[in-house]
Amino acid sequence: MIRKQGVVIMFKFSKRVPADGTDAVGAILKAAADPKIISFAGGLPAPELFPVERMKKATDKVYAEHGRQALQYGAAKGVTELRELILKRVKEKENVEASLENVMVTTGSEQAIDLVGKAFVNPGDTVLVEEPTYLCALDVFRSYGANFVSVPMDEDGMKMDALEEALKQHPETALIYTVPNFQNPTGRTMPADRRKKFAELAAKYDVPVLEDNPYGDIRFAGQHVPSVKSFDRAGKVFYMSTFSKILAPGFRLGWLVADPKVIEKLTVLKQSADLHTDNLVQYVVTEFFKENDVDAHVKEISNLYGKRKQLMIEGIKKYFPKNVKYTDPEGGMFLWVEVPGVNDTVELFKQCLEHDVAFVPGDPFYAGKAQPGTFRLNYSNMQEDQIKVGLKRLGEALTQALEHKE
């Protein structure tokens, strides 16, 4: 609605556009952006580890050697050299056998979610998701008219008996979405035996799976677990990841590995969205990998995040009420907190803001009814001293909230 010279101009938006006032997460993040507030709300990598100078060097070399190609229109599937790099990486890291026709570069992993939703979800279709799950994926699938069925989790991620029961009850299921490594928002990781069963269920019930792995490289404890895709023998699993967490989120550079027929359809949809992902960035990342030890860089990130997570765990143990539950991730950027006795998490968020500390309430991560008293904490973006102070503030706010309730 726009008011112009006293006249109210109304617009009739499509059903895909959220109603006014529904951006709860945006409002939360805006409130948390106050400089005096220590915010554990965002999902941001540590900016001090962005390889700025080395990336500048790679960019200069691209301009010198591939300037005209980098500045020209490109292929919708992506720059061939980068797709070859992705193939090599998924083979080495995830034991995923693929060829060029299986790979498409996307404008961030968010575009991969959007394209898969557009390609596979019609209004009224059922999408199975973890409970809770990545809130932006819910927004995407909801925009295409999905009906959600939430599959319960335990400390090892989505439960396979519950998944099979959901598939039996909903034979019309169009898609299953999962984040098996250091899940957003809980930080949980699915063990190998469940991943194998997951791939088998996808084949048995003939349902595609979108495996979202943005955090898998950021492991600071435990052992690597093979991807769900590595167990896929029926071509039902689509594997997606991103360079956002290991290089820089501002590049907006992700990728998808899937059956060639799926890639062809998604390529057509992508051409309608943006023609192709930023050419220059694709060339620069390819050059960066040639000239740098990326695994060493990722190790540096993992070590820092592991240190910060441990500080957060220590703060929770020291300052939080004793009945509070929390996850203890082996990698990634988030952990999940459950505070028994809290009935309104958004109200709890407001009370914590009064203590100059912020988190993301759990409500937006649930496709259905939210579990009260849950919230997500990010440990990657805050300096160590801020983590210590912030956890003390948060513990005081939680204690006060529970005392007032009594």
C-alpha positions in Angstrom: 0.0 0.0 0.0 1.3 3.5 -0.9 -0.3 6.8 0.1 0.1 9.4 -2.7 -1.4 12.9 -2.3 -4.1 11.5 0.0 -4.9 8.6 -2.3 -4.3 5.1 -1.1 -2.9 2.9 -3.9 -3.5 -0.8 -3.3 -1.7 -3.8 -5.0 -3.0 -7.3 -5.4 -0.1 -9.6 -4.8 0.1 -13.2 -5.6 -0.5 -15.9 -2.9 3.2 -16.5 -2.8 3.9 -13.1 -1.2 3.7 -13.3 2.6 1.0 -11.1 4.2 2.2 -7.8 5.7 3.6 -8.1 9.1 4.6 -11.7 8.8 8.4 -11.2 8.7 8.9 -12.2 12.3 12.5 -13.2 11.8 13.3 -9.9 10.1 11.9 -8.0 13.0 13.9 -10.1 15.4 17.2 -9.6 13.6 16.5 -5.9 13.3 16.0 -5.7 17.0 19.1 -7.7 17.6 21.2 -5.3 15.4 21.4 -2.6 18.1 25.2 -2.1 18.7 24.8 -2.4 22.5 23.2 -5.9 22.1 25.4 -9.0 22.0 23.6 -11.0 19.3 23.8 -14.7 18.8 20.9 -14.5 16.4 22.5 -14.3 13.0 24.0 -17.1 11.0 27.1 -15.3 9.9 30.6 -16.7 9.5 33.5 -15.0 11.2 34.5 -12.1 8.9 38.1 -11.9 10.3 38.8 -15.2 8.5 37.6 -14.0 5.1 40.7 -14.5 2.8 40.6 -10.9 1.6 44.1 -10.4 0.3 44.4 -13.9 -1.3 41.0 -13.4 -2.9 42.2 -10.0 -4.3 45.2 -11.7 -5.8 43.0 -14.3 -7.4 40.7 -11.6 -8.7 43.6 -9.7 -10.3 44.8 -12.8 -12.0 41.4 -13.6 -13.4 41.1 -10.1 -14.8 44.6 -10.5 -16.4 44.1 -13.9 -17.8 40.3 -14.4 -18.3 38.9 -10.8 -18.1 36.8 -10.9 -21.2 35.3 -14.3 -20.5 34.6 -13.4 -16.9 32.8 -10.2 -17.8 30.7 -11.8 -20.7 27.5 -13.7 -20.4 28.0 -17.3 -19.4 26.4 -20.8 -19.3 23.4 -21.3 -17.0 25.0 -24.5 -15.6 28.1 -22.6 -14.6 31.7 -22.2 -15.6 33.1 -25.6 -16.7 36.3 -25.3 -14.6 34.3 -24.6 -11.5 32.0 -27.5 -12.1 35.0 -29.7 -12.6 36.4 -28.5 -9.3 33.0 -29.3 -7.6 33.1 -32.8 -9.0 36.6 -33.4 -7.6 35.6 -32.0 -4.3 32.4 -34.1 -3.8 34.3 -37.2 -4.9 37.1 -36.6 -2.4 35.0 -35.3 0.5 31.7 -37.1 0.1 32.5 -40.2 -2.1 29.9 -39.0 -4.6 30.6 -40.2 -8.1 29.3 -37.8 -10.7 30.1 -36.2 -14.1 29.7 -32.7 -15.5 26.1 -33.3 -16.6 25.2 -33.9 -12.9 26.4 -30.5 -11.7 24.9 -27.0 -11.8 26.3 -23.9 -10.1 23.7 -21.8 -8.3 23.5 -18.2 -7.0 23.9 -19.3 -3.4 22.5 -22.5 -2.0 19.2 -20.7 -1.4 18.7 -20.7 -5.2 19.1 -24.4 -5.3 16.4 -24.8 -2.7 14.2 -22.5 -4.6 14.7 -24.2 -8.0 14.0 -27.7 -6.5 10.9 -26.3 -4.9 9.7 -24.8 -8.1 10.4 -28.0 -10.0 8.9 -30.5 -7.7 6.3 -28.8 -5.4 2.8 -28.0 -6.7 0.2 -26.3 -4.5 -1.1 -28.8 -2.0 1.9 -31.2 -2.3 3.4 -32.8 0.8 6.9 -32.0 1.8 8.5 -33.9 4.6 10.9 -31.9 6.8 12.8 -32.3 10.0 11.3 -31.0 13.2 12.6 -28.3 13.6 14.3 -27.4 10.3 15.9 -24.5 8.3 13.4 -21.6 8.4 14.3 -20.3 4.9 13.6 -23.6 3.3 10.2 -23.6 4.9 9.6 -20.1 3.4 10.6 -21.3 0.0 8.5 -24.5 0.0 5.6 -22.6 1.5 5.7 -20.1 -1.3 5.0 -22.9 -3.8 2.0 -24.1 -1.8 3.5 -27.0 0.1 1.8 -28.8 2.9 4.4 -29.8 5.5 4.6 -33.0 7.5 7.3 -32.8 10.2 9.4 -35.8 11.0 10.6 -36.1 14.7 14.3 -35.9 15.5 16.4 -37.2 18.3 20.0 -36.4 19.1 21.0 -38.2 16.0 18.8 -36.3 13.6 15.7 -37.4 11.7 14.3 -40.7 12.9 14.1 -43.2 10.1 11.2 -45.2 11.6 9.2 -42.0 11.8 10.3 -41.1 8.3 9.0 -44.4 6.9 5.8 -44.0 8.8 5.3 -40.5 7.3 6.0 -41.9 3.8 3.4 -44.6 4.3 0.8 -42.2 5.6 1.6 -39.7 2.8 2.1 -41.5 -0.5 1.6 -38.2 -2.3 4.9 -36.8 -0.8 6.7 -34.7 -3.4 10.0 -34.1 -1.6 12.0 -34.7 1.5 14.3 -32.0 2.8 17.1 -32.7 5.2 20.2 -31.0 6.7 22.1 -34.1 8.0 25.4 -32.3 9.0 25.4 -29.9 12.0 21.7 -29.2 11.3 20.3 -25.7 11.2 19.0 -25.0 13.8 19.9 -27.8 16.2 23.5 -28.6 15.3 22.7 -32.4 15.2 24.5 -34.8 12.9 22.9 -37.9 11.4 25.0 -41.1 11.7 26.0 -43.2 8.7 23.5 -46.1 9.3 20.6 -43.6 9.2 21.9 -42.0 6.0 22.1 -45.4 4.3 18.5 -46.2 5.4 17.4 -42.7 4.3 18.7 -43.4 0.7 17.0 -46.8 0.8 13.6 -45.3 1.8 13.9 -42.7 -0.9 14.3 -45.4 -3.5 11.6 -47.7 -1.9 8.9 -45.0 -1.9 10.1 -43.3 -5.0 10.5 -39.8 -3.4 13.3 -37.3 -4.2 15.4 -36.0 -1.3 17.1 -32.6 -1.2 20.2 -33.1 1.0 21.4 -29.6 2.1 25.0 -29.6 3.3 26.2 -26.0 3.9 28.2 -26.7 7.0 29.7 -30.2 6.5 33.3 -29.0 6.0 33.3 -27.1 9.3 34.0 -30.1 11.6 36.0 -29.5 14.8 35.2 -32.8 16.6 34.3 -36.4 15.8 34.7 -38.2 12.5 33.4 -37.3 9.0 30.2 -39.0 8.1 29.5 -39.9 4.4 26.7 -38.0 2.7 23.2 -39.4 2.1 24.0 -39.0 -1.6 26.9 -41.4 -1.3 24.5 -44.2 -0.4 22.1 -43.3 -3.2 21.8 -46.0 -5.9 18.5 -44.9 -7.4 19.4 -41.2 -8.3 16.7 -39.9 -5.9 19.0 -37.8 -3.7 19.9 -34.3 -4.8 23.1 -33.0 -3.1 23.6 -29.3 -2.6 26.3 -27.2 -0.9 27.9 -23.8 -0.9 31.1 -21.8 -0.8 29.5 -19.4 1.7 30.8 -21.0 4.9 34.3 -21.9 3.7 35.1 -18.8 1.6 32.6 -15.9 1.7 28.8 -15.7 1.8 28.8 -12.4 -0.2 29.9 -14.4 -3.3 26.5 -16.1 -3.4 27.9 -19.3 -4.9 26.4 -22.7 -4.4 25.9 -25.9 -6.3 23.7 -28.9 -6.9 24.6 -32.5 -7.9 21.6 -34.5 -9.2 20.4 -36.7 -12.0 21.1 -35.2 -15.5 17.4 -35.1 -16.2 16.8 -33.0 -13.0 19.7 -30.7 -13.8 18.4 -30.0 -17.3 14.9 -29.0 -15.9 16.5 -26.9 -13.2 18.8 -25.2 -15.8 15.7 -24.0 -17.7 14.2 -22.7 -14.5 17.4 -21.0 -13.6 17.6 -19.3 -17.0 14.3 -17.7 -16.3 15.5 -16.4 -12.9 19.0 -15.0 -13.5 20.4 -16.4 -16.8 23.5 -17.5 -14.9 25.4 -17.1 -11.7 28.0 -14.3 -11.5 30.7 -15.3 -14.0 33.5 -13.3 -12.3 33.0 -14.9 -8.9 33.0 -18.3 -10.5 36.4 -17.7 -12.2 37.8 -16.1 -9.0 36.8 -19.1 -6.8 38.3 -21.5 -9.3 41.5 -19.5 -9.3 41.6 -19.3 -5.5 41.4 -23.1 -5.3 44.3 -23.4 -7.7 46.6 -21.1 -5.8 45.7 -21.9 -2.1 45.4 -24.7 0.3 41.7 -24.5 0.9 41.6 -27.4 3.3 44.1 -25.6 5.6 41.9 -22.5 5.4 38.9 -24.6 6.4 40.8 -26.1 9.2 41.5 -22.6 10.6 37.8 -21.8 10.4 36.9 -25.1 12.1 39.5 -24.6 14.9 38.1 -21.1 15.7 34.5 -22.2 15.7 35.3 -25.2 17.9 36.9 -22.9 20.4 33.9 -20.5 20.3 31.4 -23.3 20.7 33.3 -24.7 23.7 33.2 -21.2 25.3 29.4 -21.1 24.7 29.0 -24.6 26.2 31.0 -23.5 29.3 28.9 -20.4 29.6 25.6 -22.4 29.4 26.9 -24.8 32.1 28.0 -21.9 34.3 25.1 -19.4 33.9 22.0 -21.1 32.7 19.3 -22.7 34.9 20.2 -26.3 35.6 17.1 -27.8 33.9 18.0 -26.2 30.5 18.8 -28.7 27.7 21.2 -27.9 24.9 23.0 -29.6 22.0 26.7 -30.0 21.7 27.6 -30.0 18.0 30.7 -31.5 16.4 30.8 -28.8 13.8 28.8 -26.1 12.0 27.7 -22.8 13.5 24.7 -23.3 15.8 23.5 -25.0 18.9 20.0 -25.5 20.1 18.6 -24.7 23.6 15.4 -25.9 25.3 14.1 -24.1 28.4 11.4 -26.1 30.2 8.7 -24.0 31.7 8.7 -21.3 29.0 5.4 -20.9 27.2 6.1 -17.9 24.9 9.6 -17.9 23.3 9.0 -14.6 21.6 8.2 -13.0 24.9 11.4 -14.6 26.3 13.3 -13.0 23.4 12.0 -9.6 24.4 13.0 -10.1 28.0 16.5 -11.1 26.9 16.7 -7.9 24.7 16.2 -6.0 28.0 19.4 -7.7 29.1 21.2 -6.6 25.9 21.5 -10.1 24.5 19.7 -11.8 21.6 19.0 -15.2 20.0 16.6 -16.5 17.3 13.4 -17.9 18.9 12.6 -21.5 17.8 9.1 -20.8 16.5 10.0 -20.0 12.8 12.0 -23.3 12.5 8.8 -25.4 13.0 6.6 -26.2 10.1 3.7 -26.9 12.5 3.2 -26.2 16.2 6.4 -24.9 17.7 7.9 -26.4 20.9 7.9 -23.5 23.4 11.1 -22.5 25.1 13.4 -23.3 22.2 15.9 -21.1 20.6 19.0 -21.1 18.4 22.4 -19.7 19.3 25.1 -18.9 16.8 28.8 -19.1 18.0 30.7 -18.4 14.8 30.3 -14.7 14.6 31.0 -13.4 18.1 34.4 -12.7 19.6 35.4 -14.8 22.6 35.0 -12.0 25.1 31.5 -11.2 23.7 30.5 -14.9 24.1 31.5 -14.9 27.7 29.6 -11.7 28.5 26.6 -12.6 26.3 26.1 -16.0 28.0 26.2 -14.4 31.4 23.6 -11.9 30.3 21.5 -14.7 28.8 21.7 -16.8 31.9 20.6 -13.9 34.1 17.7 -13.2 31.7 16.5 -16.9 31.6 16.8 -17.2 35.4 14.8 -14.0 35.9 12.1 -15.1 33.4 11.6 -18.4 35.1 11.5 -16.8 38.5 8.8 -14.4 37.4 6.8 -17.2 36.0 6.7 -18.9 39.3 
